[in-house]
Amino acid sequence: MASTDSAESTSRDPHARLIEIADHDDVYEFMFDQGMTDGLPVVPPTRERVDRMLDCAPEYWSDPQKVVATLPPNLAPLSVEKAAINAVMAGARPEYFPTILASVEAAAGGRFPLHGSIATTAGLAPMMLVNGPVRERIGMNWGLNALGQGNRANSTLGRALRLMLRNIGGAVPGEIEQAIQGGGHKWTLSYAEDEDYSPWEPYHVEHGYDPDDSVVSLIPVTGGPRVCIDQTSRTARALTGSIAMAFQQVLKPRGQVTPSMFVVSPEHADVYRADGWSKNNIREAIMEFTALPLRERLATSSMGGGINEYLPEQHGLTEADLDMPLSKVAHPSFIQISVAGSHAGKWTSIYQGIFGDGNPAAPSPTFSPPSARIRS
């Protein structure tokens, strides 16, 4: 642990090594030199700062040496204390710590493709959505620029998780992490849902939690957003047609994509509210509008961005099978929907998953986002 303080606190039994920095040394440059950062400066994790973070740990995580998770690719144990150190480095306030710990539980709970998202060349990273009373308690943003810069909670929650994956798990670019191009989502991508304005039940309630629960949900995305601007559609069906056309072009234009997040702005939500459309209505329409015969989704000599041409033979598909309709996603549940943004424009942002070239004749599983309740 980097520190500019010579006296070590005795409030806890620290296991993290305390590193003394000489007065003439620059602690920020030291942490760059040690490879502890994500390319931006980090906050020095002094003993006092780490203790303040630990003071806000939920009762379940009150032991600083309790292991929260084993993080790939190094399969290294992440203790509560190490989580606190990285939360400090990310610039998080102590009251964010329960949410940060919940994000680790969701990421390492077994349903999020954590190792694969780190090692793949596709540049996958966790997109974090926060629901419930904690949104207001820690001052998250679900309005203007909710998925951009400027809000401390939104920015540091995702960054803390990424720093843990780097500093504990070993997800270092150029080593195990091999993203071809990457993107800003590799630093942080976290936001809160506008539950009050949404025409639908909150995202976490949709997935089985109680309204008063505070929950972190994760989706692996390769970047975004692909913004669909439609300021003229007056019906839900017309609007969904525009969104579906934008969705059709993500990643391989003729190929399929894995679970993706559609962030609907309040003014687009108004269109759905007026027509009484449910999320399932939207999903069914997107499946309809993006459906193409399988043969039209195969890569060709003039358009390579499709499903591999050897796939029909690989899976024993007949000529008649090539006429079966295939939508942009293999299952409606792959279309995840939340509401966020300001009331100043009619658009929906699509954060896509990774390309999917599975067996088109095989049934696809229902997707449910990896999530964790924020402990108190």
C-alpha positions as CSV (number, residue, x, y, z in Angstrom):
1,M,0.0,0.0,0.0
2,A,1.4,3.4,-1.0
3,S,1.5,6.0,1.8
4,T,3.0,9.4,2.5
5,D,2.4,8.8,6.2
6,S,5.1,7.5,8.5
7,A,2.8,6.5,11.4
8,E,0.7,3.4,10.9
9,S,-2.8,3.3,12.4
10,T,-3.4,0.7,15.1
11,S,-7.2,0.7,14.6
12,R,-6.9,-2.6,12.8
13,D,-4.5,-5.4,12.1
14,P,-3.4,-4.5,8.5
15,H,-2.1,-7.2,6.2
16,A,-1.4,-4.9,3.3
17,R,2.3,-3.9,3.2
18,L,2.9,-0.2,4.1
19,I,5.3,1.5,1.7
20,E,7.1,4.6,2.8
21,I,7.5,7.3,0.2
22,A,10.4,9.8,0.7
23,D,9.5,13.5,1.0
24,H,11.3,14.3,-2.2
25,D,9.5,11.5,-4.2
26,D,6.2,12.0,-6.1
27,V,3.7,9.4,-4.8
28,Y,1.6,9.7,-7.9
29,E,4.5,9.0,-10.2
30,F,5.6,6.2,-7.9
31,M,2.2,4.5,-8.4
32,F,2.5,4.9,-12.1
33,D,6.0,3.4,-12.0
34,Q,4.7,0.4,-10.0
35,G,1.9,-0.3,-12.5
36,M,-0.9,0.3,-10.1
37,T,-2.9,2.6,-12.2
38,D,-5.3,2.4,-15.2
39,G,-3.4,5.1,-17.0
40,L,-4.9,7.9,-15.0
41,P,-3.6,9.2,-11.6
42,V,-5.0,7.4,-8.6
43,V,-5.6,8.5,-5.0
44,P,-2.8,7.4,-2.7
45,P,-4.3,4.7,-0.4
46,T,-2.9,5.8,3.0
47,R,-3.7,3.8,6.1
48,E,-6.1,6.5,7.2
49,R,-8.0,6.6,3.9
50,V,-8.3,2.8,3.8
51,D,-9.5,2.7,7.4
52,R,-12.2,5.3,6.6
53,M,-13.3,3.1,3.7
54,L,-13.3,0.0,5.9
55,D,-15.5,1.8,8.4
56,C,-18.3,1.8,5.8
57,A,-18.1,-1.9,5.0
58,P,-21.3,-3.8,5.6
59,E,-21.4,-6.0,8.7
60,Y,-21.1,-9.1,6.6
61,W,-17.7,-7.8,5.4
62,S,-16.6,-6.4,8.7
63,D,-13.4,-8.5,8.8
64,P,-10.8,-6.8,6.6
65,Q,-9.1,-10.1,5.8
66,K,-12.3,-11.9,4.7
67,V,-12.0,-12.9,1.1
68,V,-14.7,-11.3,-1.1
69,A,-13.8,-13.2,-4.3
70,T,-11.1,-14.9,-6.2
71,L,-10.3,-12.8,-9.2
72,P,-9.1,-14.1,-12.6
73,P,-6.9,-14.3,-14.5
74,N,-4.4,-14.8,-11.7
75,L,-7.1,-16.4,-9.5
76,A,-5.9,-14.2,-6.7
77,P,-7.9,-13.7,-3.5
78,L,-9.4,-10.2,-3.0
79,S,-9.8,-9.4,0.7
80,V,-12.1,-6.7,2.0
81,E,-9.0,-4.7,2.8
82,K,-7.6,-5.0,-0.7
83,A,-11.0,-4.0,-2.1
84,A,-10.9,-0.9,0.2
85,I,-7.4,0.0,-1.1
86,N,-8.5,-0.1,-4.7
87,A,-11.7,1.8,-3.9
88,V,-9.6,4.6,-2.4
89,M,-7.3,4.6,-5.4
90,A,-10.4,4.9,-7.7
91,G,-11.4,8.1,-5.9
92,A,-14.5,6.6,-4.3
93,R,-16.1,8.0,-1.1
94,P,-16.4,5.6,1.8
95,E,-20.2,5.5,1.5
96,Y,-19.8,3.9,-1.9
97,F,-18.0,0.9,-0.5
98,P,-21.0,-1.4,0.0
99,T,-22.0,-0.8,-3.6
100,I,-18.4,-1.6,-4.8
101,L,-18.3,-4.8,-2.8
102,A,-21.6,-5.8,-4.3
103,S,-20.2,-5.2,-7.8
104,V,-17.4,-7.7,-7.1
105,E,-19.9,-10.2,-5.8
106,A,-21.9,-9.9,-9.0
107,A,-18.8,-10.0,-11.2
108,A,-17.2,-13.0,-9.5
109,G,-20.4,-14.9,-8.6
110,G,-20.1,-17.4,-11.4
111,R,-22.6,-16.1,-13.9
112,F,-20.6,-13.2,-15.3
113,P,-17.9,-14.3,-17.9
114,L,-15.2,-12.6,-15.9
115,H,-12.1,-14.5,-17.2
116,G,-13.4,-14.5,-20.7
117,S,-14.2,-10.8,-20.7
118,I,-10.6,-10.1,-19.6
119,A,-8.8,-12.4,-22.0
120,T,-10.8,-11.9,-25.1
121,T,-9.6,-9.7,-27.9
122,A,-13.2,-8.2,-28.2
123,G,-12.7,-5.6,-25.5
124,L,-15.5,-6.8,-23.2
125,A,-15.9,-5.0,-19.9
126,P,-18.7,-4.9,-17.2
127,M,-21.4,-2.3,-17.7
128,M,-22.8,-1.6,-14.2
129,L,-26.4,-0.6,-13.5
130,V,-27.5,0.4,-10.0
131,N,-31.0,0.3,-8.7
132,G,-32.9,1.0,-5.5
133,P,-32.6,3.5,-2.6
134,V,-28.8,3.5,-2.7
135,R,-28.9,5.6,-5.9
136,E,-30.0,8.7,-4.0
137,R,-28.1,7.9,-0.9
138,I,-24.7,8.0,-2.6
139,G,-25.7,10.7,-5.1
140,M,-25.7,8.8,-8.4
141,N,-26.7,10.3,-11.7
142,W,-29.6,8.9,-13.8
143,G,-30.3,12.2,-15.7
144,L,-28.3,14.5,-17.9
145,N,-25.1,12.8,-19.0
146,A,-25.8,9.8,-16.8
147,L,-23.4,7.5,-18.8
148,G,-20.8,10.2,-19.3
149,Q,-18.3,12.0,-17.1
150,G,-18.9,14.4,-14.2
151,N,-20.6,12.4,-11.4
152,R,-18.2,11.1,-8.8
153,A,-20.2,8.0,-7.8
154,N,-21.0,6.9,-11.4
155,S,-17.4,7.4,-12.4
156,T,-15.6,5.7,-9.4
157,L,-17.9,2.7,-8.9
158,G,-16.9,1.2,-12.3
159,R,-13.3,2.3,-12.0
160,A,-12.9,0.6,-8.6
161,L,-14.1,-2.7,-10.0
162,R,-11.7,-2.4,-13.0
163,L,-8.8,-1.5,-10.7
164,M,-9.4,-4.6,-8.6
165,L,-9.4,-6.7,-11.7
166,R,-6.1,-5.2,-12.7
167,N,-4.2,-4.9,-9.4
168,I,-5.5,-8.1,-7.8
169,G,-6.7,-10.3,-10.7
170,G,-3.8,-9.3,-13.0
171,A,-5.9,-8.0,-15.9
172,V,-3.1,-5.9,-17.4
173,P,-3.3,-4.7,-21.0
174,G,-0.6,-6.4,-23.1
175,E,-0.4,-9.3,-20.8
176,I,-3.6,-11.4,-20.2
177,E,-5.8,-8.6,-21.3
178,Q,-5.7,-8.5,-25.1
179,A,-8.4,-6.1,-26.3
180,I,-7.7,-5.2,-29.9
181,Q,-8.8,-1.6,-29.6
182,G,-10.6,-1.2,-26.2
183,G,-12.6,1.9,-25.4
184,G,-13.7,4.2,-22.7
185,H,-15.9,1.5,-21.2
186,K,-12.6,-0.2,-20.1
187,W,-12.1,2.5,-17.5
188,T,-15.6,2.7,-16.2
189,L,-19.2,2.3,-17.3
190,S,-21.7,2.6,-14.4
191,Y,-25.0,4.5,-14.0
192,A,-28.3,4.5,-12.1
193,E,-31.7,3.9,-13.6
194,D,-34.4,6.6,-13.6
195,E,-36.9,4.5,-11.7
196,D,-39.4,7.3,-11.1
197,Y,-39.8,8.3,-14.7
198,S,-39.6,4.9,-16.3
199,P,-43.0,3.5,-17.6
200,W,-41.9,0.1,-16.4
201,E,-41.1,-1.5,-13.1
202,P,-37.5,-0.9,-12.0
203,Y,-34.8,-3.1,-13.7
204,H,-34.0,-4.9,-10.4
205,V,-37.7,-5.6,-9.7
206,E,-38.0,-7.0,-13.2
207,H,-35.3,-9.5,-12.3
208,G,-36.8,-10.7,-9.0
209,Y,-35.7,-8.2,-6.3
210,D,-38.0,-6.1,-4.1
211,P,-38.4,-2.4,-4.8
212,D,-36.7,-1.5,-1.6
213,D,-33.6,-3.6,-2.4
214,S,-30.5,-1.8,-3.6
215,V,-28.9,-3.9,-6.4
216,V,-26.0,-3.9,-8.7
217,S,-26.5,-5.6,-12.1
218,L,-23.8,-6.3,-14.7
219,I,-23.8,-6.9,-18.4
220,P,-20.6,-7.6,-20.5
221,V,-20.4,-5.1,-23.3
222,T,-17.9,-4.4,-26.1
223,G,-18.5,-0.7,-26.1
224,G,-21.0,1.8,-27.3
225,P,-23.2,3.6,-27.5
226,R,-24.7,3.1,-30.9
227,V,-27.1,6.0,-30.6
228,C,-30.5,5.8,-32.3
229,I,-31.9,9.4,-32.8
230,D,-35.6,9.4,-33.7
231,Q,-37.3,12.7,-33.0
232,T,-40.3,12.1,-35.4
233,S,-41.8,8.7,-34.6
234,R,-45.1,9.2,-32.7
235,T,-46.0,5.5,-32.2
236,A,-44.2,2.8,-30.3
237,R,-44.0,0.6,-33.3
238,A,-42.4,3.2,-35.5
239,L,-39.9,4.1,-32.8
240,T,-39.0,0.5,-32.3
241,G,-38.4,0.1,-36.0
242,S,-35.8,2.8,-35.9
243,I,-34.1,1.3,-32.9
244,A,-34.1,-2.1,-34.6
245,M,-32.5,-0.7,-37.7
246,A,-29.7,0.8,-35.6
247,F,-29.3,-2.5,-33.7
248,Q,-29.1,-4.5,-36.9
249,Q,-25.8,-2.8,-37.7
250,V,-23.8,-3.4,-34.5
251,L,-20.8,-5.6,-34.7
252,K,-21.1,-8.0,-37.7
253,P,-23.9,-6.3,-39.7
254,R,-25.3,-9.6,-40.9
255,G,-24.3,-11.6,-37.8
256,Q,-25.9,-12.0,-34.3
257,V,-25.0,-10.4,-31.0
258,T,-25.1,-11.6,-27.4
259,P,-27.1,-9.8,-24.6
260,S,-27.1,-6.0,-25.0
261,M,-28.4,-3.0,-23.0
262,F,-30.8,-0.5,-24.5
263,V,-30.8,2.7,-22.5
264,V,-34.0,4.5,-23.3
265,S,-34.2,8.2,-22.8
266,P,-37.2,9.7,-21.0
267,E,-38.6,11.2,-24.1
268,H,-38.5,7.9,-25.9
269,A,-40.0,6.3,-22.8
270,D,-42.9,8.8,-23.2
271,V,-43.7,7.3,-26.6
272,Y,-43.9,3.8,-25.1
273,R,-45.9,5.1,-22.2
274,A,-48.4,6.7,-24.5
275,D,-49.0,3.5,-26.4
276,G,-48.9,1.3,-23.3
277,W,-46.0,-0.8,-24.6
278,S,-44.3,-3.2,-22.2
279,K,-40.6,-4.2,-22.5
280,N,-41.7,-7.5,-24.0
281,N,-43.6,-5.7,-26.7
282,I,-40.4,-3.9,-27.6
283,R,-38.4,-7.2,-27.5
284,E,-40.9,-8.9,-29.7
285,A,-40.9,-6.1,-32.2
286,I,-37.1,-5.9,-32.4
287,M,-37.0,-9.7,-33.0
288,E,-39.6,-9.2,-35.8
289,F,-37.9,-6.2,-37.4
290,T,-34.4,-7.7,-37.4
291,A,-35.4,-11.1,-38.6
292,L,-33.7,-12.2,-41.8
293,P,-33.5,-15.7,-43.5
294,L,-30.4,-17.4,-42.3
295,R,-29.0,-17.4,-45.8
296,E,-29.0,-13.6,-45.7
297,R,-27.0,-13.6,-42.5
298,L,-24.1,-15.7,-43.9
299,A,-20.9,-14.0,-44.9
300,T,-20.4,-13.5,-48.6
301,S,-17.7,-12.5,-51.0
302,S,-19.1,-9.0,-51.0
303,M,-20.0,-8.7,-47.3
304,G,-17.8,-10.5,-44.8
305,G,-19.5,-9.2,-41.7
306,G,-21.9,-12.1,-41.2
307,I,-22.2,-15.6,-39.7
308,N,-19.4,-17.8,-40.9
309,E,-20.2,-19.5,-44.2
310,Y,-19.2,-22.9,-42.9
311,L,-21.8,-22.8,-40.1
312,P,-24.6,-24.6,-42.0
313,E,-22.4,-27.6,-42.9
314,Q,-20.9,-27.6,-39.4
315,H,-24.3,-28.0,-37.8
316,G,-25.9,-30.2,-40.5
317,L,-28.4,-27.6,-41.7
318,T,-30.3,-28.3,-44.9
319,E,-31.1,-26.0,-47.7
320,A,-34.6,-25.5,-46.3
321,D,-33.1,-24.6,-42.9
322,L,-31.4,-21.6,-44.6
323,D,-34.8,-20.1,-45.1
324,M,-35.6,-20.0,-41.3
325,P,-35.8,-16.5,-39.9
326,L,-33.0,-15.4,-37.7
327,S,-33.1,-12.2,-35.6
328,K,-30.2,-10.1,-34.5
329,V,-30.3,-11.9,-31.1
330,A,-31.0,-15.5,-30.5
331,H,-33.5,-14.9,-27.7
332,P,-35.7,-11.9,-26.7
333,S,-34.2,-11.8,-23.2
334,F,-30.9,-10.8,-24.8
335,I,-32.6,-7.4,-25.3
336,Q,-32.1,-5.7,-21.9
337,I,-33.9,-2.3,-21.3
338,S,-33.4,0.5,-18.8
339,V,-34.2,4.2,-18.6
340,A,-31.8,7.0,-18.1
341,G,-30.9,10.4,-19.5
342,S,-32.2,13.9,-19.6
343,H,-35.5,15.2,-21.0
344,A,-33.8,17.0,-23.8
345,G,-33.8,14.7,-26.8
346,K,-35.4,11.6,-28.2
347,W,-32.8,8.9,-28.5
348,T,-31.9,5.4,-27.3
349,S,-28.4,4.2,-26.7
350,I,-27.4,0.6,-27.5
351,Y,-24.5,-1.0,-25.6
352,Q,-23.8,-4.2,-27.5
353,G,-22.4,-7.5,-26.3
354,I,-20.1,-9.6,-28.3
355,F,-20.8,-11.3,-31.7
356,G,-22.5,-14.7,-31.4
357,D,-22.1,-17.4,-34.0
358,G,-23.6,-20.4,-32.3
359,N,-25.8,-23.1,-33.8
360,P,-28.9,-21.2,-35.1
361,A,-31.0,-24.4,-34.8
362,A,-30.3,-24.9,-31.1
363,P,-32.5,-23.4,-28.5
364,S,-30.9,-20.4,-26.7
365,P,-31.0,-20.0,-22.9
366,T,-32.9,-17.1,-21.3
367,F,-30.5,-14.4,-20.2
368,S,-30.7,-13.0,-16.7
369,P,-28.1,-10.4,-15.7
370,P,-25.5,-11.2,-13.0
371,S,-26.5,-9.2,-10.0
372,A,-26.0,-8.8,-6.2
373,R,-27.9,-7.1,-3.5
374,I,-26.0,-4.3,-1.8
375,R,-25.5,-5.3,1.8
376,S,-26.2,-3.0,4.7
